[in-house]
Amino acid sequence: MPLVVPERIKLLGIVAAYTAPTDTNENICASFAVPPMGPNDALELFEHWDPVNNANVKTPRWRLSGIGGTVLTALPITSMEQWKGHRILQNQGATNSQKIWGSTAGGGGWSSATTEIATPAVETNVATTLVLTMQKATGADSVILVHASVRLLRA
């Protein structure tokens, strides 16, 4: 039987198997076109990284409005073989007021943390671009974006 997805849930894109460049710049690893959002719409963000397991800092970031846009999350990865993040960015009754929260996993399973990560104030009533970036303290470190996906959840 085919999977039926309600029209209020829309997959904006999936990216798989992207290797971050060998430099210390903040590089775009995935880019998603986000249509205009309503006052209570949300974005569900998922990422899975395969970093080299050492103490050097590797920082994935979700940004709304492109590479120079608002940082939604920036949680450093160190000494892990796998790292995953699952977050919800939701408009809070207005298209220019959001909260983002979620959980992460570093090799051993998902954390139970659901604390608010950020409260951005980005206008979402116009189309924009959501990017997932990677910045490494040591350019020679290998970091692979195994998977990233974004779903738009219409209220």
DSSP file (Angstrom, degrees, kcal/mol; ACC not computed):
  #  RESIDUE AA STRUCTURE BP1 BP2  ACC     N-H-->O    O-->H-N    N-H-->O    O-->H-N    TCO  KAPPA ALPHA  PHI   PSI    X-CA   Y-CA   Z-CA
    1    1 A M              0   0    0      0, 0.0     3,-0.0     0, 0.0     2,-0.0   0.000 360.0 360.0 360.0 132.8    0.0    0.0    0.0
    2    2 A P        -     0   0    0      0, 0.0     2,-0.4     0, 0.0     0, 0.0  -0.343 360.0-107.5 -70.6 149.5    1.5    3.4   -0.9
    3    3 A L        -     0   0    0     -2,-0.0     2,-0.6     1,-0.0     0, 0.0  -0.627  30.4-151.2 -75.4 127.8    2.3    5.9    1.8
    4    4 A V        -     0   0    0     -2,-0.4    -1,-0.0    -3,-0.0     0, 0.0  -0.912   9.9-167.4-105.5 121.0   -0.1    8.8    1.8
    5    5 A V        -     0   0    0     -2,-0.6    -2,-0.0     4,-0.0     0, 0.0  -0.933  24.9-118.9-109.3 124.0    1.3   12.1    3.1
    6    6 A P    >   -     0   0    0      0, 0.0     3,-2.1     0, 0.0    -1,-0.0  -0.228  23.2-117.4 -58.1 150.3   -1.1   14.9    3.9
    7    7 A E  T 3  S+     0   0    0      1,-0.3   147,-0.0     3,-0.1    -2,-0.0   0.719 111.7  69.4 -62.1 -19.7   -0.8   18.0    1.8
    8    8 A R  T 3  S+     0   0    0      1,-0.1   146,-4.0   145,-0.1     2,-0.5   0.596  93.0  65.2 -77.4  -7.5    0.1   19.9    5.0
    9    9 A I  E <   +A  153   0A   0     -3,-2.1     2,-0.4   144,-0.2   144,-0.2  -0.968  67.9 177.6-113.8 123.3    3.4   18.1    5.2
   10   10 A K  E     -A  152   0A   0    142,-2.6   142,-3.4    -2,-0.5     2,-0.6  -0.983  27.0-136.5-131.1 125.2    5.8   18.8    2.4
   11   11 A L  E     -A  151   0A   0     -2,-0.4   140,-0.2   140,-0.2     3,-0.1  -0.684  16.3-170.2 -76.1 119.3    9.3   17.4    2.0
   12   12 A L  E     -     0   0A   0    138,-2.8    21,-0.4    -2,-0.6     2,-0.2   0.670  58.2 -47.0 -87.6 -17.7   11.5   20.3    0.9
   13   13 A G  E     -A  150   0A   0    137,-1.0   137,-1.6    19,-0.1     2,-0.4  -0.808  39.3-133.2 161.4 159.6   14.5   18.2    0.1
   14   14 A I  E     -A  149   0A   0     -2,-0.2     2,-0.4   135,-0.2   135,-0.2  -0.999  16.4-169.8-133.9 135.4   16.9   15.5    0.9
   15   15 A V  E     -A  148   0A   0    133,-2.7   133,-2.0    -2,-0.4     2,-0.4  -0.982   9.8-175.6-124.1 138.1   20.7   15.6    0.6
   16   16 A A  E     +A  147   0A   0     -2,-0.4   131,-0.2   131,-0.2   130,-0.2  -0.988  52.1   3.6-137.1 146.3   23.0   12.6    1.0
   17   17 A A  E     +     0   0A   0    129,-1.3     2,-0.5    -2,-0.4   129,-0.2   0.923  68.2 159.6  52.8  65.3   26.7   11.9    1.1
   18   18 A Y  E     -A  145   0A   0    127,-2.2   127,-3.6    -3,-0.1     2,-0.5  -0.975  28.9-148.1-115.9 127.0   28.3   15.3    0.9
   19   19 A T  E     -A  144   0A   0     -2,-0.5   125,-0.2   125,-0.2     3,-0.1  -0.835  19.6-125.0 -96.4 125.1   32.0   15.7    2.0
   20   20 A A        -     0   0    0    123,-2.6   123,-0.4    -2,-0.5     9,-0.1  -0.390  36.2 -98.5 -65.4 142.6   32.8   19.1    3.5
   21   21 A P        -     0   0    0      0, 0.0     2,-1.7     0, 0.0    -1,-0.1  -0.155  34.2-106.6 -59.5 156.7   35.8   20.9    1.8
   22   22 A T  S    S+     0   0    0     -3,-0.1     2,-0.3   118,-0.1   117,-0.1  -0.513  87.1  85.6 -87.7  70.0   39.2   20.6    3.4
   23   23 A D  S    S-     0   0    0     -2,-1.7   113,-0.4   116,-0.2   115,-0.1  -0.866  83.3-110.5-149.7-176.9   39.4   24.2    4.7
   24   24 A T  S    S+     0   0    0     -2,-0.3     2,-0.1   111,-0.1    -2,-0.1   0.236  76.4 113.6-108.0  12.5   38.3   26.2    7.8
   25   25 A N  S    S-     0   0    0    110,-0.1     2,-0.8     1,-0.1   111,-0.5  -0.372  80.0-104.2 -74.6 159.7   35.7   28.3    6.0
   26   26 A E        -     0   0    0    109,-0.2     2,-0.4    -2,-0.1   109,-0.2  -0.815  50.4-167.8 -83.2 112.0   32.0   28.0    6.8
   27   27 A N  E     -G  134   0B   0    107,-2.5   107,-2.0    -2,-0.8     2,-0.5  -0.835  23.8-119.4-110.2 139.9   30.8   26.0    3.8
   28   28 A I  E     +G  133   0B   0     -2,-0.4   105,-0.3   105,-0.2     3,-0.1  -0.644  31.9 172.1 -74.9 123.7   27.3   25.2    2.6
   29   29 A C  E     +     0   0B   0    103,-3.1     2,-0.3    -2,-0.5   104,-0.2   0.659  68.8  13.4-103.8 -24.2   26.7   21.5    2.6
   30   30 A A  E     -G  132   0B   0    102,-1.6   102,-2.5   -15,-0.0     2,-0.4  -0.989  62.2-164.8-152.2 146.3   23.0   21.5    1.9
   31   31 A S  E     -G  131   0B   0     -2,-0.3     2,-0.4   100,-0.2   100,-0.2  -0.999   4.8-170.1-137.4 135.9   20.5   24.1    0.7
   32   32 A F  E     -G  130   0B   0     98,-2.9    98,-2.8    -2,-0.4     2,-0.5  -0.991  21.0-133.0-131.0 131.2   16.7   24.0    0.8
   33   33 A A  E     -G  129   0B   0     -2,-0.4    96,-0.2   -21,-0.4    94,-0.0  -0.730  24.2-160.1 -81.1 122.8   14.2   26.4   -0.8
   34   34 A V  E     -G  128   0B   0     94,-2.9    94,-2.6    -2,-0.5     3,-0.1  -0.924   6.3-144.9-108.8 120.2   11.6   27.4    1.8
   35   35 A P        -     0   0    0      0, 0.0    91,-0.1     0, 0.0    93,-0.0  -0.241  46.2 -65.0 -72.7 170.1    8.3   28.7    0.5
   36   36 A P        -     0   0    0      0, 0.0     2,-0.3     0, 0.0    89,-0.2  -0.288  59.5-144.2 -55.0 140.5    6.4   31.4    2.4
   37   37 A M        -     0   0    0     87,-3.5    87,-0.1    89,-0.2   117,-0.1  -0.797   4.3-124.2-111.6 152.4    5.2   30.1    5.7
   38   38 A G    >   -     0   0    0     -2,-0.3     3,-1.1     4,-0.1    53,-0.2  -0.309  40.4 -90.4 -85.0 174.8    2.1   30.8    7.7
   39   39 A P  T 3  S+     0   0    0      0, 0.0    54,-1.7     0, 0.0    55,-0.7   0.656 125.2  28.4 -65.6 -17.4    2.0   32.2   11.3
   40   40 A N  T 3  S+     0   0    0     53,-0.2    55,-0.0    52,-0.2     2,-0.0   0.241  91.5 122.6-126.1  12.1    2.0   28.7   12.9
   41   41 A D    <   -     0   0    0     -3,-1.1    50,-2.7    49,-0.1     2,-0.3  -0.278  42.8-158.2 -71.4 162.1    3.8   26.6   10.3
   42   42 A A  E     -CB  90 153A   0    111,-2.4   111,-3.3    48,-0.2     2,-0.4  -0.941  15.1-138.1-139.9 159.6    7.0   24.8   11.2
   43   43 A L  E     -CB  89 152A   0     46,-2.9    46,-2.8    -2,-0.3     2,-0.6  -0.983  13.7-151.3-116.7 132.4   10.1   23.3    9.6
   44   44 A E  E     -CB  88 151A   0    107,-2.9   107,-2.1    -2,-0.4     2,-0.4  -0.927  17.5-164.6-103.4 122.0   11.4   19.9   10.8
   45   45 A L  E     +CB  87 150A   0     42,-2.8    42,-2.6    -2,-0.6     2,-0.4  -0.897  10.2 179.2-113.3 132.1   15.2   19.7   10.3
   46   46 A F  E     +CB  86 149A   0    103,-2.3   103,-2.1    -2,-0.4     2,-0.3  -0.998   2.7 173.3-132.8 136.7   17.2   16.4   10.4
   47   47 A E  E     -CB  85 148A   0     38,-2.4    38,-2.4    -2,-0.4     2,-0.4  -0.995  12.5-169.6-141.0 147.6   21.0   16.0   10.0
   48   48 A H  E     -CB  84 147A   0     99,-2.3    98,-2.0    -2,-0.3    99,-1.5  -0.964  13.8-171.8-139.2 118.3   23.4   13.1   10.3
   49   49 A W  E     -CB  83 145A   0     34,-3.7    34,-2.0    -2,-0.4    96,-0.2  -0.808  19.9-158.8-113.0 150.2   27.1   13.7   10.2
   50   50 A D  E     + B   0 144A   0     94,-2.8    94,-1.6    -2,-0.3    32,-0.2  -0.801  28.6 176.7-124.1  85.8   30.1   11.3   10.1
   51   51 A P  E     - B   0 143A   0      0, 0.0    92,-0.2     0, 0.0     2,-0.2  -0.513  40.6 -94.2 -89.2 158.4   33.1   13.3   11.4
   52   52 A V        -     0   0    0     90,-2.2     2,-1.4    -2,-0.2    28,-0.4  -0.515  46.8-114.7 -64.3 138.9   36.6   12.2   12.0
   53   53 A N  S    S+     0   0    0     -2,-0.2     2,-0.3    26,-0.2    28,-0.1  -0.622  71.7 107.6 -86.0  89.0   36.8   11.1   15.6
   54   54 A N  S    S-     0   0    0     -2,-1.4    25,-3.7     2,-0.2    26,-0.3  -0.903  80.4 -96.2-149.4 179.0   39.2   13.5   17.3
   55   55 A A  S    S+     0   0    0     -2,-0.3     2,-0.1    23,-0.2    -2,-0.1   0.520  82.1 114.3 -81.3  -5.1   39.2   16.5   19.7
   56   56 A N  S    S-     0   0    0      1,-0.1    23,-0.3    -4,-0.1     2,-0.3  -0.412  73.0-110.7 -68.6 142.3   39.2   19.1   16.9
   57   57 A V        -     0   0    0     21,-0.1    80,-2.8    -2,-0.1    81,-0.5  -0.544  33.0-178.5 -78.7 134.4   36.0   21.2   16.8
   58   58 A K  E     -IH  77 136B   0     19,-1.7    19,-3.2    -2,-0.3    78,-0.2  -0.996  10.8-161.3-129.5 124.4   33.6   20.8   13.8
   59   59 A T  E     - H   0 135B   0     76,-3.4    76,-1.6    -2,-0.4     2,-0.3  -0.891   6.1-165.8-119.2 106.8   30.5   23.1   13.9
   60   60 A P  E     - H   0 134B   0      0, 0.0    15,-0.8     0, 0.0     2,-0.4  -0.667  15.2-169.6 -81.1 144.0   27.4   22.4   11.8
   61   61 A R  E     -JH  74 133B   0     72,-1.9    72,-3.1    -2,-0.3     2,-0.5  -0.998  20.5-149.3-135.7 138.2   25.0   25.3   11.6
   62   62 A W  E     -JH  73 132B   0     11,-1.2    10,-3.3    -2,-0.4    11,-1.1  -0.927  25.2-173.9 -97.6 130.5   21.5   25.7   10.3
   63   63 A R  E     -JH  71 131B   0     68,-2.7    68,-2.8    -2,-0.5     2,-0.5  -0.988  17.1-146.7-128.2 136.3   20.9   29.3    8.8
   64   64 A L  E    S+JH  70 130B   0      6,-2.2     6,-1.4    -2,-0.4    66,-0.2  -0.892  85.0  26.7-101.6 132.3   17.7   30.8    7.6
   65   65 A S  S    S-     0   0    0     64,-2.7     3,-0.3    -2,-0.5    -1,-0.2   0.767 121.9 -72.6  85.4  34.2   18.1   33.3    4.7
   66   66 A G  S >  S-     0   0    0     63,-1.9     3,-1.9    -3,-0.5    65,-0.2  -0.200  81.3 -35.4  84.8-172.6   21.3   31.8    3.2
   67   67 A I  T 3  S+     0   0    0      1,-0.3    -1,-0.2    63,-0.1    -3,-0.1   0.777 140.1  43.1 -62.1 -30.4   25.0   31.8    4.3
   68   68 A G  T 3  S+     0   0    0     -3,-0.3    -1,-0.3    -5,-0.1    -2,-0.2   0.333  99.8 105.6 -94.9   7.8   24.8   35.3    5.8
   69   69 A G  S <  S-     0   0    0     -3,-1.9    -4,-0.2     1,-0.2     2,-0.2   0.008  82.8 -55.2 -82.6-173.0   21.4   34.7    7.4
   70   70 A T  E     -J   64   0B   0     -6,-1.4    -6,-2.2     1,-0.1     2,-0.5  -0.410  51.4-125.6 -66.6 129.6   20.3   34.1   11.0
   71   71 A V  E     +J   63   0B   0     -8,-0.2    -8,-0.2     1,-0.2     3,-0.1  -0.673  27.8 179.2 -76.6 122.1   22.0   31.2   12.8
   72   72 A L  E     +     0   0B   0    -10,-3.3     2,-0.3    -2,-0.5    -1,-0.2   0.848  68.9   2.1 -90.0 -42.0   19.4   28.9   14.1
   73   73 A T  E     +J   62   0B   0    -11,-1.1   -11,-1.2     2,-0.0    -1,-0.4  -0.991  51.8 173.3-144.7 150.0   21.7   26.3   15.7
   74   74 A A  E     +J   61   0B   0     -2,-0.3   -13,-0.2   -13,-0.2   -15,-0.0  -0.572  15.0 165.0-156.5  84.9   25.5   25.9   16.1
   75   75 A L        -     0   0    0    -15,-0.8   -17,-0.0    -2,-0.1    -2,-0.0  -0.922  32.8-129.1-111.0 115.9   26.4   23.0   18.2
   76   76 A P        -     0   0    0      0, 0.0     2,-0.5     0, 0.0   -17,-0.2  -0.274  13.5-146.3 -66.2 145.7   30.1   21.9   18.1
   77   77 A I  B     +I   58   0B   0    -19,-3.2   -19,-1.7     6,-0.0     2,-0.3  -0.951  25.8 163.4-109.9 128.4   31.0   18.3   17.4
   78   78 A T        +     0   0    0     -2,-0.5   -23,-0.2   -21,-0.2   -21,-0.1  -0.994  59.4   1.0-142.0 146.4   34.2   16.8   19.1
   79   79 A S  S    S+     0   0    0    -25,-3.7     2,-0.3    -2,-0.3   -26,-0.2   0.858  93.6 122.7  49.5  48.9   35.4   13.3   19.7
   80   80 A M        -     0   0    0    -28,-0.4   -26,-0.2   -26,-0.3    -1,-0.2  -0.996  52.7-157.6-138.7 144.9   32.5   11.5   18.0
   81   81 A E  S    S+     0   0    0     -2,-0.3     2,-0.3     1,-0.2    -1,-0.1   0.744  87.3  20.7 -88.5 -27.0   32.2    9.0   15.2
   82   82 A Q        -     0   0    0    -32,-0.2     2,-0.3     2,-0.0    -1,-0.2  -0.980  64.5-176.4-138.9 148.9   28.5    9.9   14.4
   83   83 A W  E     -C   49   0A   0    -34,-2.0   -34,-3.7    -2,-0.3     2,-0.3  -0.962   3.8-177.9-150.4 132.7   26.4   12.9   15.2
   84   84 A K  E     -CD  48 105A   0     21,-2.9    21,-2.4    -2,-0.3     2,-0.4  -0.948   5.5-167.1-130.2 149.6   22.7   13.5   14.5
   85   85 A G  E     -CD  47 104A   0    -38,-2.4   -38,-2.4    -2,-0.3     2,-0.4  -1.000   5.3-176.3-136.8 140.7   20.4   16.4   15.1
   86   86 A H  E     +CD  46 103A   0     17,-2.6    17,-2.5    -2,-0.4     2,-0.3  -0.977  20.3 164.3-135.7 119.8   16.6   16.6   14.9
   87   87 A R  E     -CD  45 102A   0    -42,-2.6   -42,-2.8    -2,-0.4     2,-0.4  -0.927  29.9-144.0-138.7 158.0   14.9   20.0   15.4
   88   88 A I  E     -CD  44 101A   0     13,-2.9    13,-1.8    -2,-0.3     2,-0.6  -0.994   8.5-167.1-122.3 126.1   11.7   21.9   15.0
   89   89 A L  E     -CD  43 100A   0    -46,-2.8   -46,-2.9    -2,-0.4     2,-0.4  -0.968  20.9-179.3-107.9 116.7   11.6   25.5   14.0
   90   90 A Q  E     -CD  42  99A   0      9,-2.7     9,-1.8    -2,-0.6   -48,-0.2  -0.964  29.8-124.4-127.5 134.0    8.1   26.8   14.5
   91   91 A N  E     - D   0  98A   0    -50,-2.7     2,-0.6    -2,-0.4     7,-0.3  -0.469  24.0-138.8 -65.2 142.5    6.5   30.2   13.9
   92   92 A Q        -     0   0    0      5,-3.4   -52,-0.2     2,-0.5    -1,-0.1  -0.473  66.3 -58.6-108.2  59.7    4.8   31.4   17.1
   93   93 A G  S    S+     0   0    0    -54,-1.7     2,-0.3    -2,-0.6   -53,-0.2   0.437 126.8  64.4  83.4  -1.1    1.6   32.9   15.9
   94   94 A A  S >  S-     0   0    0    -55,-0.7     3,-1.0     3,-0.5    -2,-0.5  -0.981  83.1-124.0-148.8 153.3    3.4   35.4   13.7
   95   95 A T  T 3  S+     0   0    0     -2,-0.3    29,-2.7     1,-0.2    30,-0.2   0.496 109.9  50.1 -80.7  -1.1    5.6   35.0   10.6
   96   96 A N  T 3  S+     0   0    0     27,-0.2     2,-0.4    28,-0.1    -1,-0.2   0.071  98.8  72.0-121.9  24.6    8.4   36.9   12.2
   97   97 A S    <   +     0   0    0     -3,-1.0    -5,-3.4    24,-0.1    -3,-0.5  -0.949  59.0 165.1-142.6 118.0    8.6   35.1   15.6
   98   98 A Q  E     -D   91   0A   0     22,-2.2     2,-0.3    -2,-0.4    -7,-0.2  -0.860  24.5-156.3-130.5 162.1   10.0   31.6   16.0
   99   99 A K  E     -D   90   0A   0     -9,-1.8    -9,-2.7    -2,-0.3     2,-0.4  -0.985  12.5-162.2-130.3 144.6   11.2   29.1   18.5
  100  100 A I  E     +DE  89 118A   0     18,-2.2    17,-3.1    -2,-0.3    18,-1.4  -0.996  19.9 153.2-128.5 134.0   13.6   26.2   17.7
  101  101 A W  E     +DE  88 116A   0    -13,-1.8   -13,-2.9    -2,-0.4     2,-0.3  -0.939   7.8 122.9-148.1 167.8   14.1   23.2   19.9
  102  102 A G  E     -D   87   0A   0     13,-0.7     2,-0.3    -2,-0.3   -15,-0.2  -0.986  44.2 -86.4 169.3-159.6   15.1   19.6   19.4
  103  103 A S  E     -D   86   0A   0    -17,-2.5   -17,-2.6    -2,-0.3     2,-0.3  -0.942  23.4-151.6-142.1 162.3   17.5   16.8   20.4
  104  104 A T  E     -D   85   0A   0     -2,-0.3     7,-2.6   -19,-0.2     2,-0.4  -0.887   2.4-152.7-132.3 162.5   20.9   15.5   19.3
  105  105 A A  E     -DF  84 110A   0    -21,-2.4   -21,-2.9    -2,-0.3     2,-0.4  -0.996   4.4-169.6-138.8 132.5   22.7   12.2   19.3
  106  106 A G  S    S-     0   0    0      3,-0.7     2,-0.8    -2,-0.4   -23,-0.2  -0.621  70.2 -62.6-121.3  72.5   26.5   11.6   19.5
  107  107 A G  S    S+     0   0    0     -2,-0.4     3,-0.1     1,-0.1   -24,-0.1  -0.159 129.7  67.5  86.2 -42.8   27.1    7.9   18.8
  108  108 A G  S    S-     0   0    0     -2,-0.8     2,-0.2     1,-0.3    -1,-0.1   0.446 109.5 -79.2 -97.2   0.2   25.2    6.6   21.9
  109  109 A G        -     0   0    0    -25,-0.0    -3,-0.7     2,-0.0    -1,-0.3  -0.558  64.0 -41.2 124.7 169.6   21.6    7.5   21.1
  110  110 A W  B     -F  105   0A   0     -5,-0.2    -5,-0.2    -2,-0.2     2,-0.2  -0.389  53.4-128.0 -70.6 141.0   19.2   10.5   21.2
  111  111 A S        -     0   0    0     -7,-2.6    -1,-0.1    -2,-0.1    -2,-0.0  -0.492  11.0-132.7 -79.7 159.9   19.3   12.8   24.1
  112  112 A S        +     0   0    0     -2,-0.2     2,-0.2    -9,-0.1    -1,-0.1   0.394  64.2 127.5 -92.9   4.3   16.1   13.6   25.8
  113  113 A A        +     0   0    0     -9,-0.2    -2,-0.1     1,-0.1    -9,-0.1  -0.409  24.0 165.6 -66.6 128.8   16.8   17.3   25.8
  114  114 A T        +     0   0    0     -2,-0.2    -1,-0.1   -13,-0.1   -11,-0.1   0.008  27.1 142.4-127.0  25.7   14.0   19.4   24.4
  115  115 A T        -     0   0    0    -13,-0.2   -13,-0.7     1,-0.1     2,-0.2  -0.336  62.6 -93.3 -70.4 150.9   15.1   22.7   25.6
  116  116 A E  E     -E  101   0A   0    -15,-0.2   -15,-0.3     1,-0.2    -1,-0.1  -0.425  35.9-171.6 -63.5 130.8   14.7   25.8   23.5
  117  117 A I  E     -     0   0A   0    -17,-3.1     2,-0.3     1,-0.3   -16,-0.2   0.837  63.1 -10.8 -92.3 -40.6   17.9   26.4   21.4
  118  118 A A  E     -E  100   0A   0    -18,-1.4   -18,-2.2     2,-0.0    -1,-0.3  -0.986  42.9-145.7-156.7 160.7   17.0   29.8   20.0
  119  119 A T        -     0   0    0     -2,-0.3   -20,-0.2   -20,-0.2   -47,-0.0  -0.617  33.4-178.4-129.3  72.3   14.3   32.3   19.5
  120  120 A P        -     0   0    0      0, 0.0   -22,-2.2     0, 0.0     2,-0.2  -0.191  22.4-149.2 -68.3 165.0   15.0   33.9   16.1
  121  121 A A        +     0   0    0    -24,-0.2     2,-0.4     2,-0.0   -24,-0.1  -0.623  37.1 151.4-134.1  72.8   12.9   36.6   14.6
  122  122 A V        -     0   0    0     -2,-0.2     2,-0.5   -52,-0.0   -25,-0.1  -0.889  50.1-116.6-109.2 133.4   13.1   36.1   10.9
  123  123 A E        +     0   0    0     -2,-0.4   -27,-0.2   -27,-0.2     3,-0.2  -0.568  35.7 174.0 -70.1 119.9   10.3   37.1    8.5
  124  124 A T        +     0   0    0    -29,-2.7   -87,-3.5    -2,-0.5    -1,-0.1   0.245  52.8  95.5-112.9  11.3    9.0   33.9    6.9
  125  125 A N  S    S+     0   0    0    -89,-0.2     2,-0.3   -30,-0.2    -1,-0.1   0.436  84.8  57.9 -83.0   3.9    6.0   35.2    5.0
  126  126 A V  S    S-     0   0    0     -3,-0.2   -89,-0.2   -91,-0.1   -92,-0.0  -0.927 102.3 -89.8-125.2 154.5    8.3   35.4    1.9
  127  127 A A        +     0   0    0     -2,-0.3     2,-0.3   -91,-0.1    -2,-0.1  -0.307  55.6 163.8 -61.3 144.8   10.3   32.6    0.2
  128  128 A T  E     -G   34   0B   0    -94,-2.6   -94,-2.9    -4,-0.1     2,-0.4  -0.838  34.9-101.9-148.9-175.7   13.8   32.1    1.6
  129  129 A T  E     -G   33   0B   0     -2,-0.3   -64,-2.7   -96,-0.2   -63,-1.9  -0.974  19.4-158.3-122.5 132.9   16.7   29.7    1.7
  130  130 A L  E     -GH  32  64B   0    -98,-2.8   -98,-2.9    -2,-0.4     2,-0.4  -0.934  18.2-170.2-106.0 128.3   17.6   27.4    4.6
  131  131 A V  E     -GH  31  63B   0    -68,-2.8   -68,-2.7    -2,-0.5     2,-0.5  -0.919  19.5-151.1-122.7 149.5   21.2   26.2    4.5
  132  132 A L  E     -GH  30  62B   0   -102,-2.5  -103,-3.1    -2,-0.4  -102,-1.6  -0.983  28.5-177.1-113.5 121.3   23.1   23.6    6.5
  133  133 A T  E     -GH  28  61B   0    -72,-3.1   -72,-1.9    -2,-0.5     2,-0.4  -0.701  18.8-149.7-118.1 167.7   26.8   24.5    6.8
  134  134 A M  E     -GH  27  60B   0   -107,-2.0  -107,-2.5   -74,-0.2     2,-0.4  -0.996  10.4-177.5-137.6 133.0   30.0   23.1    8.3
  135  135 A Q  E     - H   0  59B   0    -76,-1.6   -76,-3.4    -2,-0.4     2,-0.4  -0.998  10.4-161.1-130.5 129.7   33.0   24.9    9.7
  136  136 A K  E     - H   0  58B   0   -111,-0.5   -78,-0.2  -113,-0.4     3,-0.2  -0.874  21.6-147.5-113.6 141.8   36.0   23.1   11.0
  137  137 A A  S    S+     0   0    0    -80,-2.8     2,-0.5    -2,-0.4   -79,-0.1   0.810  99.8  41.7 -71.2 -30.3   38.8   24.3   13.3
  138  138 A T  S >  S-     0   0    0    -81,-0.5     3,-1.8     1,-0.1    -1,-0.2  -0.958  76.4-155.1-121.0 111.6   41.2   22.1   11.4
  139  139 A G  T 3  S+     0   0    0     -2,-0.5  -116,-0.2     1,-0.3    -1,-0.1   0.773  89.4  62.1 -58.2 -30.5   40.8   22.1    7.7
  140  140 A A  T 3  S+     0   0    0   -118,-0.1    -1,-0.3     2,-0.1  -118,-0.1   0.653  78.8 108.6 -74.4 -14.5   42.3   18.7    7.1
  141  141 A D  S <  S-     0   0    0     -3,-1.8     2,-0.4     1,-0.1  -118,-0.1  -0.360  70.3-126.6 -64.4 141.0   39.7   16.9    9.3
  142  142 A S        +     0   0    0   -120,-0.1   -90,-2.2    -2,-0.0     2,-0.4  -0.759  31.8 172.5 -90.8 131.2   37.2   14.8    7.3
  143  143 A V  E     - B   0  51A   0     -2,-0.4  -123,-2.6  -123,-0.4     2,-0.5  -0.975   9.8-167.5-139.4 125.2   33.5   15.5    7.8
  144  144 A I  E     -AB  19  50A   0    -94,-1.6   -94,-2.8    -2,-0.4     2,-1.0  -0.950  18.8-141.8-114.9 128.0   30.8   13.8    5.7
  145  145 A L  E     -AB  18  49A   0   -127,-3.6  -127,-2.2    -2,-0.5  -128,-0.2  -0.794  21.8-176.3 -81.7 105.5   27.1   14.9    5.7
  146  146 A V  E     -     0   0A   0    -98,-2.0  -129,-1.3    -2,-1.0     2,-0.3   0.899  62.9 -11.7 -72.4 -41.7   25.5   11.5    5.5
  147  147 A H  E     +AB  16  48A   0    -99,-1.5   -99,-2.3  -131,-0.2     2,-0.3  -0.978  55.7 177.2-160.3 142.6   22.0   12.8    5.3
  148  148 A A  E     +AB  15  47A   0   -133,-2.0  -133,-2.7    -2,-0.3     2,-0.3  -0.974  10.9 171.6-145.6 140.4   20.0   16.0    5.7
  149  149 A S  E     -AB  14  46A   0   -103,-2.1  -103,-2.3    -2,-0.3     2,-0.4  -0.993  14.4-160.0-147.4 154.2   16.3   16.6    5.2
  150  150 A V  E     -AB  13  45A   0   -137,-1.6  -138,-2.8    -2,-0.3  -137,-1.0  -1.000   5.8-168.7-136.1 131.5   13.7   19.3    5.8
  151  151 A R  E     -AB  11  44A   0   -107,-2.1  -107,-2.9    -2,-0.4     2,-0.5  -0.971  16.2-140.2-120.8 138.0   10.0   19.0    6.0
  152  152 A L  E     -AB  10  43A   0   -142,-3.4  -142,-2.6    -2,-0.4     2,-0.6  -0.853  15.6-159.9 -93.9 126.5    7.5   21.9    6.0
  153  153 A L  E     -AB   9  42A   0   -111,-3.3  -111,-2.4    -2,-0.5     2,-0.3  -0.926   7.0-151.4-111.4 109.6    4.6   21.3    8.4
  154  154 A R              0   0    0   -146,-4.0  -113,-0.1    -2,-0.6  -146,-0.1  -0.629 360.0 360.0 -82.3 134.2    1.6   23.4    7.6
  155  155 A A              0   0    0     -2,-0.3    -1,-0.1     0, 0.0  -114,-0.1   0.481 360.0 360.0 -75.8 360.0   -0.6   24.3   10.6
